[in-house]
């Protein structure tokens, strides 16, 4: 099969840095679908993206699509003939296929019989198919607000200035977004502005690199990382790589050159987080810290060219960053003139959610809930109330208004300045933890109480007004709050029960002293059921990522334990049990017992009468079950489910023997009832952990 490389490139005005990779990947996937639909065999499709270009390279693309068998089904046979003569429907079908009626065939299946037209469609040249494939893929890109430019009607994320489509050495002549395709690309806007002629796709990367453009996003990113890291030791420090910033900067430059500037040490009196935020958000700078993690008065910027006078570039950046840092210093000093607590009245005018009241009312509810939780986990309830009352006050500060990502961080710094206790100050920061997957958790008991209370209050309120997340809509980030709540409870070993937490939150919403206008909720039971199911459902993905089978999680969910720490202990134990050699037989036996018990009409007793144990196998099982009930009672009480399942695994031979030798549904009603009671107690031992009958082979 004859194959060639295909290069497609769009030369654009500066593409938004944060969407470049997403855009390139979507275009690659769209072209791949088009090639597959056309039957064009191909190899790997690589994408290249930079501020001024979006390109694809298709390896080993077949020059022609294969011949394809075409089958068109026509009218059913009973409608195709009348008195042995073709009907108009049959004749019309033949005409639509471009053939005489006699060329049609019959298709007979067990579902019916039809007229059918079969033909062999010749393959088409890839060069003829590519323009439409490319245009269709471009039309399906996720561009929320496409632009128009010039007098044309083409729309794209940014204006397009040149287009290339080379199939080996052949130019595929067409128009892409109103631009005729050619062989010319362009290098760096300033260092190599002349047009570059391409004879074939093989020249693309090397000629661009010679023209000071690194078109491969990953290589450009790696180069930036290496350069930034290398700058740190030059200034007796360590460069800090923010991965999100690294991605963004990679999308801003085509030929990165790292340069380090400095700022006046006096700015270090401002909290480091604020200085870093202003350098990162406004200037896209990386920062440098010393060996203790303390911020140093330096910043690293990425120039998009090799300057003949780098000192001038550095000086220019230093001039630009100084006003930014001055603003941060002004915000910090101004904010500290007023204590956090004095900002409470402003929260009374900020709506948290229309039906759920103001932010001040939320803080009041959270204060009561945090105090309740603090009493449960060994923290000071009054300090929990204090922390909750201050928790959102920093939202009213200049610094957080400018840098919303500093909420909690600035609350911590301002609380320290106001003379609040260190545990209260830390709680203001830790209330938002974890902020993302893998983030740190609250480390202090006060922080844990406040973080749990804040999340439970939000979850309860939004579910209460029937605004639970649907599809990809989650405006209050309830999924993130749920996962964070579960992580705090499990990883910090807090044995709190979800139903109890929700009930406590509900009582605050119904308390007229805490809310001026208590909201109207769905019923309490409905709310508890929906919210607990939602929270426990968040466990599924987490355990799947950890390599725990879905059947293990389902076995535990069937028992619906509502304390996340207890839920996790059961999952870990069942996952361990599942690997034991006895697990499969005992799971099958539990399934058999469940089926037997499910068919029983009326109530099943719990008393096992020794006198009615006629068979040796059932006497052995009764002795084992009754003994384990006594032995495992304290084991279950301390939630040591692994030990419990390990002991229950010893029942395998006894259970197997029982089902081999004993008929449960005997004609003697008393004996049958006694055997059902024994099986019910056997099943109950396992159900004290999970429904292991749901485990798969």
N, C-alpha and C positions, 0 to 999 in steps of 0.2 A: 504494500500500500504506500503510495506516494504521500509524504507529509512535509510540512514546512512550519516555520515559526510565524506567528502573526503578532504584529505590534499595533496597538491602538493607543493614540495619545490625544488628549485634549489639553491645549494650552489656555489657561484661564487667568483672570485677575485673581488677586489673593483669596484663596479659599479659607473659610473659617477654620482656625487651627483645631478646635475641639471635635470637629465632625469629619476630618479628612479620612481617618482610617475606616470609620463606619461607612462613609460614602464609597470608598474604594472597595471594601469587602462586599457591599451590596451590589455594586456594578459587576464585580467578578462573579458573584453568585448568579446574577441575572444573565450574564453572557454564557455561563456554564449551562444554565437551564436551556437557553436558546440553542446551543450546540447539541445538547442531548436530544432535544425535541426534533431537531433537524436530522438526527442520526449521524452527525459529524464526529468521528472519533478524534480524541485530543488527549494531550498529556496535561501536566500541571499548568494551572493558570496563576501567574504571579501578578501582583498589583504593585504599582509604584505611585507614590503620592508625595507632593511637596506643595508649598504655597501657590506655585504657579502651574501645576500640572497634575493630571489624573491619567494614569496609563495602565494598560494591561498587556501582558506578554503570554500568549498561548503557545505552549510547546507541542510539537508533533501533531499539528492539526492536519487532518486528512484533506487532500485537495478536492475530493468529491464525496458527496454523501452516497451511501450504497443504494442500489436498486431496492425498491420496497414493494412488497405484495399489497395490493389495495383490494379491499372487499367492501362492497356497498350492498346493504340489505334492502330489498324492495318490499312490495306488498306480500301479504300472506298468500299461499297458494289458493286457498278457498276464495280469495278476492281477486286472484290474477286470471282466473278462467271462468267463463260462463258457457255452458254447453260445449266445452272443449275448445272454445275460441278465446284468445287473449282479450282481456278487458281493456278499457281505456286507461285504467290505472297502471296496468302492466306495460302497455305500449308507451305511456308517458314516462315511466321509469326507465325504459330502454333508451328513449330519446335523451333523457337527462344524463345518461351515461355515455351518450355519443355512439351508440351501437344499435344494430338491428336486434329485434326481439329474440331471434334464434341464438344470439351470442350469450344470452343470459343462462345462468345455471340454477339448479334447485339446491336449497340447503334444508336438510331435514334433521331435526334434533328431537329429544324427548319432550321438549317444550313447544314444538310446533314445526311448521314447514313454511319456507319463504322463497321468493325469487331472490337471486343474488347475482351481482356482477363482480367478477374477479379479473384483475389485470395486474401487470407488472409496471410500476412507475419507475422510470429511469432516474438514476441519481443526478443531483445537480451540483455544479461547481461551487466550492466553498466561497469563492470570490463573489459569486452572485448572491449567495445567501447572507453573507456577513453584514451588509449595510442594514438590512431589516432587523437582524438579531441585535446589533449594537443599538439601534434606535429604540427598539422595544425595551431593552435593558435600561437604557437611560431614562425612558419615560416612567419606569417603575421605581426610580430611586426615591428614598425617603427625604424629600426636600419640602419642608413645610411652607416656605415662602419663596418660590422661584422668581427670578428677575428677568425682565426684558431689556434689551439694549439695541441701540440703533433703530433702524426703520423696520427690522425684521420682526417676525412673530415668534421666533424661537425663545424658549424659556429655560433657564438653568439656575443653579445656585449662585453663579457669578458669570459675567460675560465671558464668552469664549473668543479667542483671537486666532488660534490656529488648530488644525486637526491633522493627524497622521494616521494612515491605515496601510501598513506594509505587510504583504503576504509573501514571505521570502523576499526576493528582489522585485516582486510585482507590486505596483501601486494600485490599490483598489480605489478607483475614482468614484466618489460619491459626495454627498454633503452630510455633515453631522452638525445638528443645531444651526443650520444655515451657513456653515463654514465649509468650503470645498476642501477635500483632503489633499494632502501633498506629502512631500518627502522632507520637509523642513521642520526642525524643532529649534528651540532656543535655549541657551544656557543661562548663566547668572545675569540678572538684569543689568548689573553695573560692571562686573569684572569680565564678562564675556557676552556682550549684547548682540553680537553678529549671529545671523542665521546659520544653522548647522544642517548640512545635507546628509541624509541617511540613505545608504545604498541597500541596507537590509536591517532587520531587527537586531542582528548580532552586534551592530555598532552602537546601539542605543546607550547602554550604560557607560561604556568606555568613553564615548564622545561627550556625554553629559559631564562625566567626572572631569574630563580635560577642560570643560567649560565651567568648572567650579559649581557643579550641581551634583549632590548625592541624592539620587532619586529613590533609593531604598530606605523606607521609613525606619526599619529596624537598625540598619547600619548607621543612619544619621543619629538615631537615639543612642545607640551604643557609643558613638563618638562623643556626643555631648556628655554622657555620663562619665566617660573616661577623662575628658577635659576638665569637667567640674571637679571631680575627685582630685585630680592633679593640682588644682589651684589651692586646696586647703593647706597642705604642708608648706607651701611657699610663704604662708602667712602664719605659720606656727599653730595651725588649727586643723579642723576636720570639716570637710564640706558635707552638708546635709542634703541628701537627695530626696526630694518630694516627688513620688512617682507620677502623681497627677500633673504637677507642674512640668515634669520632664516630658510627658506626652504633649502638653500644650506647646512648650518651647520648640519641640521637634517639628511641630506644624507651623512654626513661625519663620524658620530659617531653611535655606537650601545649602548653605556652606557655613556651618557653625564655627565660631572662634570664641572661646571663653576668655573673658577679661575680668580682672578683679579691681574693684574700686573700694574706697573706704568712706566712712562718715565719722562725724565728731563723736568721741566717747561719751560726751554729756548726754546723748540720746539714750544711752544704756540705762538711765534712771527710769525710763519707761519700761513696763513689762515686756519681756522679750517676745511674747506671743503677739503683742500689738505691732511691734516693729517688724516682725516676720510677716505678719498679715499684710501690712502696707507694702512691704517690698515684694511679696509674692503676688498679691492681687493686682496692685497698680503697675508694678514695673517688671514682673516676671523674673525676679532675681532669686538666686539661691543664696543661702546664708552659710556662715562658718561659725563653728563653736569650738571651745577649747576642750581639753581632755575630760573635763568635768561636765561637759554639756552646756556650759555658759556661753551665751551669744557674744561673739567678737564683733568689733566695729568694721566689718567688711561685708561686701556683697559681690556675687558673681553674676555677670550679665553675659548673654550670648549675642555677639555681633553676627550679622549675616554677610560678612565679607572679611577679607584679609586687608586691614587698613595699613597704609604706609605710615600712619601716625597713630598707633594705638593709644598713646598717652592722651591724645586729644579726645578720642572716643571715651576713654575712662573719665576724663575731666567733665565731659558733657553729661555723662550718667550721674556723676557726683552732684552736679548742679541740679539735675532733675530730681534726684531722690531727696535732697535736703528739705525742700518745702513739704514733701510727703511726710517725712519724719517729724518735721516741725508741727504739722497738723496733728499727728498722733500724740505728740507731747502736749499740745494745747488741749486736746480732748481729755487726756489723762488728768492733767492738772485741774481743768475745769470741773470734771466729774467729781473729783475728790473734795471739792468745796462743799458738797452736799452729801450727807450720809445716805447709804442705800435705803434705810428705813423711811427717809423723807420722800422717797419716790412712790410710796404706796398709793397716795391719792391719785396719781396719774394712772395707775393700773385699774382704778375703778372706772375709768373712761375708755378702756381698751376692751373690745369684745373678743372673748376667746372663741365662742361659737354662739350664734344667735339664740338658740334654745337652751344653751348650757350656761349662759351668763357671761360675766366679765372675767378678765384675767385675775382680778382681785378675788372674785368669788371662787375661781378655781384654786387659787393659792390657799384660801380659807378651808376649802374641802380637803385639799392635799395635806394641810397642817393636821387636821384631825386624823386622817388616815395614816399619815406618817407617825404620829404619836402612838396610834394603835399598833402599828407594825414594830416600832421601836421597842415597845413593851414586850413584844413577842420574841425579839432577837437579842435582847440585852443592851439596847441603847437607851439614852435618856429621852423620855417622851417630851419633856418641855423644850429641850434643845432641838428635837425634831420639829416641834411646832415653830420655833424661832427660825430654823433654817428654811422651812416651807414658806413662811411669811416673807422672807427675804429672797426666795428662790428666783422670782421673775423681775425683781426690781431693776436689775442691770439692763433689762430690755429698754428701759427709759433713759439710758445714758447715751452720751454723744458717741462714745467709742463703739458700742454695740450697734447703734444706729448706722454707723459707717461700715462696720465689719460684723455682720450678723453671726458669722461663724465663731465669734469670740464670746457669745452668750455663755454664761457659766464661768468661763475663764476670768472675765473682768469682774464678775460677781465675787469670785474668790479673792482677787486682789483688793477690791474695794472693801470687802468685809474685813480683811486683815487691817487695812488702813483705819477702819472705823473702830477697831478694838474688839471685834467679835472673836470668839474662841476659834482656835485653829480647826477643830473638828467641824464647826459650823461653816467656816470658810471653805474647807475641802468638800463638804456636802454640796455647796452651791455649784462647784465644778463637777462633782461626780453624779449629780442628778441626771445628766444627759448621757451617761455611759450605759452601755456601749453605743457609740455613734454609728458604727458600721461593722460588718462581719470581721471578726478577729480582733476587734478593738478591746482595750483593757476594760475591766469591770470595776465598780466601786470597791475600794479596799477598806473603807471605814464603815462601821455599823450604821452611823448616822447617814452617810452617803447612800448605803444600801436601802435604808428605810425611805429616804426621800426619793430615790430613783424608782423604787417599786411603787410607792404611793402615786407619784406623778403619772406613771404608765398605766396603772390600774384605774385611776380616776378618768383618764382620757378614754381608755378602752371601754369602761363601763358607760360613760356618758354617750359616746358615739354609737355604741351598740344599742343603748337604751332608746335613742331617738330613731332607731332603725336605719342608720347610715353606715352599716357594715361595708367593708370593701367588696367591690364586685369587679370581676375581670381584672384589668390593669389599672382600675381607678382606686386610688387609696390616698386621698388628699391629706389625711391626717397621719399618714405613715404608720398605720396600725399594725401592719405586718412586721415592720421593723421594731415597733414597741413591744409586740408580743414575743419576738425572738429574744430581744434584750431582756425582758422580764424573765423568761424561762432560763436564760443563761445565768442571770444573777442568782436565781433561786437554786439552780442545780450546782453550778460551779462554786458558789459560796456556801454550799451545804446548808441551806436554809429550808427547814421543813414546813414551810407555810402552805396552806391549802387554798387553792384558787377559789373555791366556793365561798370560803370564809372571807377572803379578801374582797370578792365582788359584793358580798352582802354588806360588808363594812362600808364600801364605797357607795352602795345604793342608799344606805341610811343617811349618808351625808347629803346626797342629792334631794332627799325627801325632807330634810331638816330646814324648816322655814327660817331658823336663826342664821343659817349659813348661806342661804340663797334668798334673794328678794322675791324671785318668782320661780319656785321649784318646777322643773320641766315635767311634761307628761311623757311617761315611758311606756314601753311595752310591758307586759306582765313580768314580775320578778322571776318567776320560774322559767318563762320563755327566754328572758335575758340571760339567766345563769346557764341554761342549756346551750344556747347559741354561742355565748362567749367562751365557755369551757371547751366546747367542741372546736371552736376556732383556735384557741390556744394550744390544745393538745394536737391539733392538726399541724401546727408549726413544727412539731417534733419530727414528722415524717422525713422532710427533706434533710434535716440535720443528721438523722441517723443513716439515711441513705448515703450521704456524703462520707460518713464514718465507716461505711462498708457493712452496715447491719441490714439484714434482709427485711423487706417489707412485711413478710409473714410474721417475723418476730414482733415488729411494732404493732401489727394488727392483733396479735395474740394478747398483747398488753392492753391495747385500746378496748378490746372486748370487755375488760374488767373495769374500764374507765376510772382509774385512780386519779384523783384530782389534786394531789400534791406533787408538783413536778419532780422534786427530789426522790420521792417514792416511785414515781413513774420511771425515772431513769434507772433506779436500782433494779426494778423488775426487768426492764429492757436488757440491761447488761447481764443479768442472771439468765434470762431466757436465751440470749445470744450465746452464752457459754454452754448452757444445757443442750442447745440445738446441735452442738458438735460432738456430744457424747454418743457412744455406740448404742446406748439404750434409748436414745431420743426418738428415733423413727418408730420403734415398736410401741412405745408408750404414747406417742402422739396418735397412732392408729387406734390404740386401745381406748384412749380418751374420746376419740371420735365415735367409736363403737358404743361406748357407754352413753355419750350424749344422745345418740340416735335412739338407744333403748329407752332412756328416760323421757325423751321427747314424745314418745308414742304412748306413754302411760296416761290413762285418763284418771283424773282425780289427784288427790294429794299423795305425795310419796313420804313415808315416814322416815324418821331418823334413828329410831331405836333398833339395834341389832340384837336379837335374842339368841344367846349361845345355844339354847336347846334346839333351835330350828336349823342349826348349821349341820346339815346331814353329811356333806361331802368333805373329804380331807382337804381338798383344794380351797374350798370356801372357808374352812376353819383357819387355814394358813393365811388367807388373805385378810380375814377379819382380825386375826391376831396382829398382822403387820400394820393394817390401817389404824386400829385402835391404839397401838403402840406409838405410831408416828404422830397421831393427833396430840398425844400427851407430850411427846418429845419436841415437836415443832412449834407448839404454842408460844414459848418464849422466843424462838427463832423468828417467827413471823412478827412478833411484837417489836423486835429490834430491826425489822426490815432486812434481815440477812437472807435474802431470797436465793442467793447462790448456794449457801449451805443447805437450805431447805430442798431445793431441786436436786442437789447432790444426793441427799438422803432418799428422796422420792425415786430417784433413778434405780435404787436398790429393789424397787417393787417389780421390775420388769419380769423376772422369771416367775414370780408368784402370780402376777396378773396373766401372763401367757398360759400358765398351768390352769388357772381358774377358767379361762374361756375354752380351753381344750377339754376340760372334764366336767364343767357345770352347765346345766341348762337353766338359764335365768327364768324364762317364762314357763315354768312348770305348771301342771294343772292344780297343784295344791296351793290355794290362795294365800295361806299364811306363810308358807315357805317362799312363794314368789315375792310377797311383800317384804319379807326379811332380806331376800337377795337384792331387791331394788334399793332398800335402805342402805345396804352395804355398798352398793355401787355409787349411790348418791354421796356417801361419805368419802369414798375413794375419789370421786370427781371433785368434791369440795376441797380436798387437800391440794390438788393441782390448781383449782380456781383461786385459791388464796394467793397465788402468784400471777397466773395468766391462763388463758384458754389455750393450752398447748395443742388441742385438737386442730387448731388452725395452722399449725406448722406444716410446711410443704416438705416433700421428700427432697 
